[in-house]
């Protein structure tokens, strides 16, 4: 059985995608008898060949017995497309597509129905440890707790414009989590899971699409608020895309981190070499990128 890894991206993230994948491969052990890595890449409609060519050029040196890729094009369900188009009202087509790809991780079970356990990573991440050890942490997941993530210090009350509308849900939060690194035990995801997700999207729509802050982060947190399993914090050291001051406050020795995540929206290592840990990010640039 392969170690399945998913990323969901568009063309603007083609280079970060290659860096994330290269960091995973470079820090994974390959020995006889160990399962291969299989990357499941979700892309916009019409972009399969584009990304297939990029991946083939960047990782041609790895035999398929160790590393393989498969690419799936994603079209959001009609209700999700309507929700995203209405909530965000993106005027540029590329921004609308970007929104669709952000939410595609909610549908990995439907996109790759043969996968039982999926590791998901955002593309503004580098992985500094063997993903096999992260995959093994999925052994603790159950039918009732079928998603694992790293908790974060961000009060759930700030996810909502009107906390009283979701008071019964707020009371069930033990901690919020960052959805940039996930273990998803997809064998346990079923129509009830998707009905629950749709229920919370409908709730936002019923409140003029203004109930939720932070976009997909809220949509992931609220259905799994009281059932998700907490991962060790080293597996998602996030916030390094925040302002330089906050990033410096959060900084630590990379040897103490298994994942560096430039979440935050202010700065990314592929845009400036002044961003914290950008030199480490660049060290994983494939020669063909």
C-alpha positions in Angstrom: 0.0 0.0 0.0 1.3 3.4 -1.0 1.8 6.4 1.3 -0.8 8.7 -0.3 -0.2 12.4 -0.3 -2.5 15.1 -1.7 -2.0 18.7 -2.8 -4.5 20.9 -4.5 -3.1 23.8 -6.6 -3.4 26.0 -9.7 -0.8 27.3 -12.0 0.2 30.2 -9.8 1.6 27.6 -7.3 3.4 25.4 -9.8 6.9 26.2 -8.3 5.8 26.0 -4.6 4.2 22.6 -5.5 7.5 21.3 -6.8 9.3 22.5 -3.7 6.9 20.9 -1.3 7.1 17.6 -3.2 10.9 17.7 -3.4 11.2 18.4 0.4 9.0 15.4 1.1 11.0 13.1 -1.2 14.4 14.3 0.0 13.5 13.6 3.6 11.9 10.2 3.1 13.7 7.0 3.4 13.5 4.5 0.5 14.4 0.9 1.4 13.4 -2.5 0.2 10.0 -3.4 1.4 8.8 0.1 2.2 5.7 1.4 0.5 6.2 4.0 -2.2 5.1 7.6 -2.1 2.1 8.4 -4.3 1.3 12.0 -4.9 -2.3 12.8 -5.7 -2.4 16.2 -7.3 -5.7 18.1 -7.8 -5.7 20.7 -10.5 -8.2 22.9 -12.4 -10.0 21.5 -15.4 -7.7 21.5 -18.5 -4.4 21.6 -16.6 -3.7 17.9 -16.3 -1.1 17.8 -19.1 0.6 21.0 -17.9 1.2 19.7 -14.5 2.1 16.2 -15.7 4.9 17.6 -17.8 6.2 19.7 -14.9 6.3 16.8 -12.5 7.8 14.4 -15.0 10.6 16.9 -15.7 11.3 17.7 -12.1 11.3 14.1 -10.7 12.4 12.0 -13.6 15.3 10.5 -11.6 13.0 8.6 -9.2 11.7 5.2 -10.3 8.0 4.6 -10.1 8.5 1.9 -7.5 9.5 4.7 -5.1 7.6 7.8 -6.3 4.6 8.1 -8.5 2.1 10.8 -9.5 -1.5 10.9 -10.5 -3.4 14.0 -11.4 -7.1 14.6 -11.2 -9.0 17.6 -12.5 -11.5 19.1 -10.1 -14.9 20.7 -10.8 -16.7 21.8 -7.6 -20.2 20.5 -7.1 -22.8 23.0 -8.2 -23.8 24.0 -4.7 -20.1 24.6 -3.7 -19.5 26.6 -6.9 -22.5 28.8 -6.1 -21.4 29.2 -2.5 -17.9 30.3 -3.4 -18.9 32.5 -6.3 -21.5 34.3 -4.1 -19.4 34.5 -1.0 -16.2 35.8 -2.5 -17.4 37.4 -5.8 -14.0 37.1 -7.4 -13.9 39.1 -10.6 -10.8 37.5 -12.1 -11.2 33.9 -13.4 -7.9 32.8 -11.9 -9.0 34.0 -8.5 -12.3 32.0 -8.8 -10.3 28.9 -9.8 -8.0 29.4 -6.8 -11.0 29.4 -4.5 -12.2 26.2 -6.0 -8.9 24.5 -5.5 -8.7 25.7 -1.8 -11.9 23.8 -1.1 -11.1 20.7 -3.2 -9.5 19.1 -0.2 -13.0 18.7 1.3 -13.7 16.3 -1.6 -10.6 14.1 -1.8 -12.7 11.1 -0.9 -14.7 11.7 -4.1 -11.7 12.6 -6.2 -9.6 9.6 -5.2 -12.2 7.1 -4.0 -9.6 4.2 -3.8 -7.5 5.9 -1.1 -8.1 4.9 2.5 -5.6 7.2 4.3 -4.5 10.5 2.8 -1.9 13.0 4.0 -2.8 16.5 2.8 -0.3 19.4 2.6 -0.8 23.0 1.5 1.7 24.2 -1.1 3.3 26.9 1.1 5.0 24.2 3.1 8.3 22.3 3.3 8.5 18.9 5.1 11.7 18.3 7.0 11.0 14.8 8.3 10.0 11.4 6.9 6.3 11.4 6.0 6.2 7.7 6.8 6.2 8.7 10.5 3.3 11.1 9.9 1.4 8.5 8.0 1.8 6.1 10.9 0.1 8.5 13.2 -3.0 7.9 11.3 -3.2 4.5 13.0 -4.9 6.2 15.9 -7.8 7.5 13.8 -11.2 5.8 14.0 -14.6 6.0 12.4 -15.6 8.7 15.0 -12.4 10.6 14.8 -11.3 10.3 11.1 -9.2 13.5 10.7 -6.0 14.6 12.5 -4.4 18.1 12.5 -2.2 20.3 14.6 -4.0 22.5 17.1 -3.4 26.2 17.1 -3.8 29.0 19.5 -6.6 30.9 17.8 -9.9 31.3 19.7 -12.8 29.7 17.8 -15.0 32.7 18.6 -13.0 34.8 16.0 -14.0 32.5 13.2 -17.5 33.9 13.3 -19.0 37.3 12.7 -21.9 36.5 15.0 -20.9 33.8 17.6 -24.4 33.6 19.0 -25.5 32.1 15.7 -23.2 29.1 16.3 -23.1 29.1 20.1 -23.9 25.4 20.4 -21.0 24.6 18.1 -18.6 27.0 19.8 -19.2 25.3 23.1 -17.9 22.1 21.6 -14.5 23.5 20.5 -11.6 22.2 22.5 -9.1 23.9 20.2 -9.0 25.1 16.7 -6.6 23.6 14.2 -4.6 24.7 11.1 -5.8 22.8 8.0 -2.6 23.0 6.1 -1.4 19.6 7.3 -4.0 16.9 7.6 -4.3 13.1 8.0 -7.6 12.1 6.6 -8.8 8.5 7.1 -11.0 8.6 4.1 -12.3 5.0 4.5 -14.6 6.5 7.1 -15.8 9.5 5.1 -19.3 8.9 3.8 -22.4 10.8 2.6 -23.1 11.8 6.2 -19.7 13.6 6.3 -20.5 15.5 3.1 -24.0 16.3 4.3 -22.5 17.8 7.5 -20.1 19.9 5.4 -22.9 21.1 3.2 -25.0 21.9 6.2 -22.4 24.3 7.5 -22.0 25.9 4.1 -25.7 26.4 3.9 -25.6 28.0 7.4 -23.2 30.6 6.1 -25.3 31.2 3.1 -28.4 31.7 5.3 -26.5 34.4 7.0 -25.7 36.4 3.8 -22.3 34.6 3.5 -20.9 36.7 6.3 -21.0 34.3 9.2 -17.6 32.8 8.6 -14.2 34.5 8.7 -10.9 32.9 7.3 -12.6 31.1 4.5 -11.9 27.4 4.2 -10.2 27.3 7.6 -13.5 27.8 9.3 -15.3 25.4 7.0 -12.8 22.7 8.0 -12.8 23.4 11.7 -16.5 23.6 12.4 -17.5 20.1 11.2 -14.5 18.4 12.9 -14.3 20.7 15.9 -15.0 18.0 18.6 -13.9 14.9 16.7 -10.5 15.6 15.3 -7.3 14.0 16.7 -4.5 16.3 17.7 -1.1 15.9 16.0 2.3 16.9 17.5 2.9 20.6 16.9 6.2 19.9 15.1 4.1 18.6 12.2 2.7 22.1 11.3 4.9 24.9 12.6 2.8 27.7 11.0 2.4 31.4 10.9 5.6 32.2 9.0 3.6 34.0 6.3 2.5 36.5 8.8 4.1 40.0 9.2 7.9 39.8 9.7 7.5 40.8 13.3 5.1 37.9 14.1 7.2 35.5 12.0 10.3 36.4 14.1 8.4 35.9 17.3 7.3 32.5 16.2 10.8 31.5 14.9 12.6 28.5 16.2 15.4 26.1 15.2 14.4 24.2 12.0 15.8 21.1 13.6 12.9 21.3 16.1 10.4 21.4 13.2 9.0 18.7 11.0 7.0 21.1 8.8 7.5 24.8 8.1 4.3 26.4 7.0 4.2 30.0 5.6 0.6 30.5 6.4 -0.7 34.0 7.0 -1.0 35.7 3.6 1.5 38.5 4.1 4.7 37.0 2.8 5.8 33.9 0.9 9.4 32.5 0.4 9.0 32.3 -3.4 8.2 36.1 -3.6 11.1 37.4 -1.4 14.4 36.1 -0.1 13.9 38.2 3.0 11.1 36.0 4.2 12.1 33.9 7.2 13.5 30.5 6.3 13.4 31.4 2.6 16.9 30.1 2.1 15.8 26.7 3.4 12.8 26.8 1.0 15.1 27.6 -1.9 17.3 24.7 -1.1 14.5 22.4 -2.2 14.0 24.0 -5.6 14.3 21.3 -8.3 16.8 22.0 -11.0 14.1 22.2 -13.6 11.8 24.6 -11.8 
